[in-house]
Amino acid sequence: MTFAKKDQTLFICGRCGYESLKWMGKCPDCGEWDSLTQQVRRSRSAAAKISAARVQSLSHLAPTQQARLVTGIGELDRVLGGGIVPGSVVLIGGDPGIGKSTLILQLLSTLARDDRQVLYVTGEESAQQIRMRADRLEVRNEQIYLATENCVESIITMADELGPALLAVDSIQTMFSEEVGSAPGSVTQVRESTARLLALAKGSGLPVILIGHVTKDGAIAGPRVLEHMVDTVLYFEGDRGQVYRILRTVKNRFGPTNEIGVFEMKESGLAEVDNPSALFLAERPVNVPGSVVLPSIEGTRPILVEVQALVSPSSLGTARRTAIGADPQRLALLTAVLEKKIGVTLYDHDIFLNIAGGIRIDEPALDLGVVVALLSSLFEKTVAPAIVVCGEVGLAGEIRAIGQMNMRLREAARLGFKQFLMPDSNARHLDAGPDSAMRVIGVQTLRDVVDNLFQ
């Protein structure tokens, strides 16, 4: 004899998804205060049958012949690793108004041009509001199907009946499952709704794109496990006041990570930027102290960016250290190294660092660019406009080697730069065949940098 289980009352952390039978002021898992909320979990029938998974030999499985679904948007295909894998779930996050819904509508439009049926489900806007955006983007295709729905079970039924080539859900925080008693947007609902859509994608081979809200910290709202459940996580970066948008890959099970796509927001929608280096350097001031060009590697693409620094005497008791587009802790570390190894005085100066164009650089190769920009602003001496710098700076003031130097050098030469200041160990191991017009300067210490640029 079986008995039906009763509904269970739980307290679930809104930040990490930790579950507790009683309320606590502080989550023991992530340490967040006052984040546990009461939710009711409805039980399923105790007599539900559990199907045994079929065990197969890996060597006996036939290789898949399904090709990626090419979106027709080059920058999006780049960050996805060549297109959307059938049966995969892609999560796109970003600030409100950054262009997530615009990108999805343009994606559906390009797929529908090849006579593919696509389904767009929205839980935030009405059908007329979506039509207004479609008219602005000049998206008109009978193969694009639209539904305003919040129930996951209803969405799955629609997908089974229509059989689209792609399903887009905007947004996952507005969806709910009828078998979960909590409100839409709660940790339990977000996790359960994603699990249902994930099962749909894996079972039918239907690719699913989810749009996710982000919190004030910049992370996708909902349980952290949400990013672990999906196959690919993309983040839209950029300031709404600027026209440029960066689509960055954070996780990708079927392609490279840390890849970026660059877009420009126009009245007609998002336009691809084929040459990001020229874009980021288009408004670079010439012969101005505190400015230097850095060849960075984003995924598989070399991009030249401008590093700007402003060093001025501070009128406050504690000097300010501000970094935009770079790690503030790294800026503080490099400032300390300069004071110790070069003997410059920076403790009583305000320091402001900016990576122009709204892009963020996290690789160690940025160190030498930051150091040169700081010294240039402090000494009021300009860096030659035809020179680029790149390298990692150690705590002893040494300049350490970095990877993919030949790719950086070729991109700098293609854009007309004539000199490259790099770690000496990289300069001695460059492959033969780079542009002969490029003069390579190898440096071993910060003192060598000062002697070559500011003597």
N, C-alpha and C positions, 0 to 999 in steps of 0.2 A: 504494500500500500504506500502511495506517495502523497506527500502533502505539499501544497503550493506555498512557496516562500513569500513572506510579506515584503512590502517595500522597505527599503533601508534608508535611514537618514544619516548622511555623512557631512562632514565639514571638509571642504576641498580648498586648497590654496589656489588663488587666482593667478599666481605667478609661475609656479612650477608644477601644479597638479597634485601635490601631496594630499593624501586622504587620511582623515582621522575620525574616530567615532565620537570625539568630544571637541568642543571649541578650545582653541589655544590662542593666546595673544600674539605669539611669535611662531612662525612656521619652523619646525625643527630641521627641515631639509634645506631651504634656501635662505632662511634667516629673515624673511620679510615680516614686518609687523602688521597686524590687523589685516591679514590677507585671506584668512579662512572664512568662507561663507557657507551657510547651511544649504544643502541640496538634497533632494529625494531621488534615490535611484530605484526605479521600478524593476522588480524581479521578473525574470522570464520563467516560463513553465519548467517545473522540475523534471517533467517527463520528456523534455526536448531531447531528440536523438542527436548524438554526436557522431558524425561520420568520420571514419578513419581515413587518414591521408594515405594516398597510394605511394608506396615506396618504389623508386625506380633507380636503375643504375645510371650514373651520369654519362658514362660512355655510350649508352644505348639511346640517349636522347638525340633526336634529329636536330641539326642546327637550324636556327630560325632563318627564314628567307625574307622576312618583312623588312622593307626599307624604311628609313626615317621619313617622317612627314615634313617635307621642306615647306617652311612658312612663306617663303617669297620675300621676307624682310631680312636682308643680309646681316645686319647687326644682331638681330634676334637669333638667327641660325648660328651665328658665331658663338654666342654665349651658351647656346644649347648643345654645342658640339657637333653641329651639322644638321640639326632639325629635331623634331619631336619624335621620340621613340614610341611606337605603338604600345598602349597599355601603361604608359608612364603617367605620373601625377606631378605637375609642375606648380609650385607655389610662388607667386609674385607679390612682394611686399613693398611698401613705400609710404611716404607721407601723404596726407589728403591733398588732392589737387595736383599731384606730381605728374600724372598722365597714365596711370595704370589702366583705367577703363578705356581711354583713348587708344592705347596700344592693343588691347584685346579686340576692340572693334575693327581696327585696321588689320589685325591678324585674321579675323574671321572673313573680312572682305577679300583678302588675297587668296584664301583657301576656297572661297565660294566661286571665284572666277574660274577655277578648274572644274566646275560643275560638281562640287562636293557640298553635301548638306552639313551644316554646322548648327549647333544649338547654343544659344546664349541665355543663361538663367540669371536673373538679377533679383536680389531681395532688398535692394536699397532704393531703386528708382522705379518709376512707372514706365509703361511702354511708350507713352508720349514723350517722356523725358529722354529716353534712349533714341527715339526717332529724331528729336531735335539735334542730338549730338551726331547722329548718322547723317543728317542733312548738312551739318556744318563740315563734316569730313567727306562729304560727297560719296557716302557708302549707300549704294542702292543695288541690292541683289536678292532675288527671290529664294536663293538657297540658304539665306540666313534666317533662322527661326529663333524667335524671341519668346521667353516666358518669364512672368513675374511670379516667383514661387519661393517659399521658404522651407517647405517640408522636403526632407531628403528622400523619403520614400516616394513622393510624387515625382521628384526629379528623376529618380531611377526608372520609374514607369515610363516617363516621357522618352528617356534615352532608349529604352528597350523597344518602344513603338516606332520611333523615328529612325533609329539606327544611324546617327550622325557620324561624320568623320572626326569630329572634335567636340568636346563639351567644355564650356567655360562657365564658371560659377563666380558671381560677384555679389557679396563676398562671403567667405566661409564663416565669418563671425555672425552673420544674420541667419544662418541655417539652423534647423533643429530636427531632431528625430522624435517621432511620436512615442517611442519606447523609453524615452528619458524624460523625467519629470521636471527638470530644471529649465530655466528660461534660456532663450536663444542668446548666444554670446558667452555663456558660462563655460567653464573649463570642461565640464562633462559633455556639454552639447557640441563644442568645437571638436573635441576628440572623437566622439561617437559619429558625428557627421562626416568627418574626414575618413574615418575607418570604413563607413558605408561606401563612400565614393571611391576609396582605394580598392575595395573588394570589387566594385563595378568595373574599374579600369583593368585590374589584373584578370578578372574572369572573362571579360569580353574583348579585351584588347583595345578598348576605347581610350584614347588619350584625354586626360582631364587637366584643365588649367584652373587653379584656384587663386583668387585675389584675397590678400590678407591685409588687415589694418595693422599699423604699427603703434607702439606705445610712445610715450614721451622720451623713453630711453633709446628709441630707434629700433627696438626688437619687435618682431611680429607678435601681435597680441594673442593671448591664449596660452595653453600649456607649451612648455619648451619641447615636449615630445612631438608636437605638431611638425616641426622641422625634421625630426628623425623619421617620421612616418612616410613623408613624400619622397620622391626620387630626386627632384631638382628644386633648389631654392634660389630665387633671383631677387635682388633688391634694386629698387629704383632710387638713385641718389641725385641730389641737386637741390638748389634753392628755387622756390617757386618764383622768385624775383628775377632769376636768370633764365635764359632761353635754352641752355644746354642741360641735358639729362644723361646720367650714366647708369646703365643697366649692368649690374655686377653679379657674377655667379659666385654664390657662397657654398653651394653643395651641388654636385652633379654625379650621379652614379654611372652615367653613360658618356661622360666627356670630361674635359679639363675644368678645373676650378680656378678661381681668381681671374677668369676671363671677363672682359668688359665690352659693352657695346655703347656707342656714343650716338645720341640723337639731339636734334634741335627742334624745339617746340615752335611751331608756326600756327597761323590761323587755320590752316588746312590740316593740322595734325602733327604728328611726329615725323620728322624727316631724318634719314640716315646721314651720318657724317662719315665720308669715306676716308678722309685724311685728318684724323684728330690732332696730329702734331702741328700742322699748319693752322688749325683752328685755335689751339691753346696759345700759340705764339703770335697770332695775328695782331694783337694790340700791345705787344711787348714794347716798353719804352727803351730807346737806345741811349747809351752813354749816361745811364742813371745809376748812382751807387745803390747797392743792395739788391741787384737783380742778376740772376745767373740762370743758364739753361741746363736742365738735367735730362739725360736719356733714361727713361724708366721702362721697365718691362711689366706689362699687364697681361697675364696669361701667356699667350703666344705672340703678342703684338708689342713692338717697341713704340713708345710714345714719348715725344719730347715735351716737357712742361717747364714753365718758368717758376723758379723759386724766388720769392721776394722776402726781404727782411728789412725791418726798421729798428735801429738801435739809437736811443736818445736818452740823455740824462733824466733820471727820475726825480720828481719833486716829492715823492711819498717816502714813508719810512721803509717800506718793503717794495722792491722793484717788481714790476709785473712781467709775467711770462705768458704770452698768448700765442697759440698755434692753431691755424685753420688749415685743414687738409693734411695734417701731420700729427704725430704723437707728441703731446706736451711733455711727457716724461723724457722722451728722447731729446727734446730741445733743451731741457734742464741739464741733462747729462752732458751734451755737447758743449753747453755754456761752461760747465765746470771744467771740462777738459781743456778748453781754450784758455781759461784763467790760469790753470795749473801748468800747462806745457808751453804756452806762448807768452804768458806774462801780461796779457791784456786785462784791463779792469772792466768788468761787466756787472759786478754785484750791485752797483748803484745806477744801472741803466735799465730802462724799460725795453723789453725785447718783444717785437711782434713779428710772427712768421706766417706767411701765406703761400699756398700753392694756387697759382692763378688758374681760373677756369672752373673752379668748383670741384675738381677731382681730388681724391684722397690717395696719398702714397704711403705705403707701409713698409716697403722693402728697405733693407740696410743701405742700399746704394744711395739713398737720399742724404746720408750723413755728410758727404763731402760738399754737396750742393748747399746744405744748411750752413756749414762752416764758412764757405766762401761768401755766401750772401751776408752773413753776420759781419765778417771782417770787412767786406766792401762797404757796408753801411757805417761801421764804426770808424774806419779810416777815411771815409768820404772819398774813396777811390773807385772808379768804375772798372768793371771787368770787360775785356774786349768782347764786342758783340759776336765775333765769329768763333768763340770758344765754348765748349761744353765740358762739364765736370761730372764725375761719377766715382763713387767709392765708399767703402765703410770705414769709419773711424773708431779705433779702439781706445780703451781707457788710458793707455800709455802714450797716446798721440800718434800711434802708427796708422798707416793707411792700408787697409786689408783688401784682398782681392774679392771680386764679386763674379757672379756667373753671367753667361750669355753676352759677353763683352763684344764679340764680333757682330752680333745682331744690332747692338746699340750703335756701334761705330758706323755700320752701313746706313742706318737710318739718319744719323747726324750728317754723314757725307751727302746723302740724297737731298737733304734740305739746305745744303750749301755751307755748312760749318767747316772751318779750316783747321781748328786745333781741338785736341781732346786731352784733357787732364785726367789721368786715371791712375790707379795703383800700379806701382812699378812691376809687381809680379804679374799683373795682367798684360802690361805693355811688352814684357819679355816673352810671352807665350801666345801672342796674337797669331792667328792662322795667316798664311800667305794669301795675298790677293785682295786686301782691302784697298779702297781708293787711295792712289798715290798722292793725291793733293792734300790728304789729311795728315797733319803733323801730330804725332802722338807724344805726349809728355808724361813720363812716369815719375811718380812721387812716392816716397817711402814714409815720410813723417809730415806733421803739420808745419814744421819749419820749412820743409821743401815747398809746401803750398804757398807760404808767405813769400819766399824768395822768388818764385816763378811768377806770381800774380801781382804782388803789392810792393816790390822792392823799389 
